[in-house]
């Protein structure tokens, strides 16, 4: 089977690498943060490890919001409302978890 990139010219390959660089780096960063979160959850190195885990999850959400959803290229008003939407979802999950853990 032939390599599909072999048919591309050198400048086309360079442009393809340039366009794929950000998504691939974002994917690798998300995988690394997931590995950190799983490691912290499995080993429990100290009592307040959940604070660090929430920080890691916040960074993951920021990466997804800014890079994958391409909010970073939007006007400030759209960025504000997308951030507020994620904040509202966090409030709803927090209230649901509080209700669930209180029973």
N, C-alpha and C positions, 0 to 999 in steps of 0.2 A: 504494500500500500504506500502511496506517495505521501510525502509531507505536504500538507496544504500551504504551509508558509513558504515553501520553495518556489511557488509560482509568483509570489509577490516580489516587487522590486525593493531595492534597499531602502528608499525613502518611505515606501509604504510600510515596511517592517518597522522602521524607526517611529513612524507615526502610530502604529499599532502598539508598540511598546510604551510609548508616551501616554496613550489613552488608557492602557490597562494598568499602568503603574499605581495609580491611586486606589482603584478597587482591590487590587491584589495586596497592597500594603495594608489597607483597612482590614481585609479578611485575615491577614496574618496577625495584625494587632489584636483583633477580636479573639482569635484562637489563643494567643498568648495570655490575654486577660482571662479567658475562660479557664485556662490551665492554672493560673494563679488562684482563681476563685475555687476551683475544685480541690487544689492542694490545700488551701487554707481550710476548707470545709472538712477535708478528710483527716488532717493532722491535728487541728485545734491546738495551735501553739500557745495561746493565751486565752483568758476568759472573755475579753472584749473583742474577739476576732470578727464579730459581726459588723463592727463599725468599719473595719478595713474592707470587708466583703461588700458592704453597701457603697463604699467609695469606688471600688472596682466596677461595680454594676453601674454606678453613675457615669463613670468614664466610658463604659461600653454603650450606654444609652446616648451619650453625647456624640460618640463616633457614628453611631447609626443615624442619629438625627442630622448631623452636619454633613456627613459624607454620603451615606447611602441614599438618604432622602433628598440630598442636594439642597438643603435649606441654606447652606452657606452662600449660595449664589442668588438668593432671593432678596427682595427689599426688606428693610428693617421691620416693617409692620407684620409681614408674613413670618419672619423669624420670631417675633415677639409672641404671636398667637400660636405658633407651633410649639414653642417652649412652654407656654401656659397650658396647652393641651396635654402635654406630657406631665406637667406638674399636677394637673387635675386628675389624670389617671393614677398618678402616684398617691394622691390623697384618697381616691376611691379604694385602691388596693390596701392602703394603710388602715382605713376605717373598717374594711371587710375583715382584714387580719385581726384587728383589735376585737371585733365582735366575735370572731371565731375562737380566739385564744381566751377570751373572757368566760366562755361557757364551759 
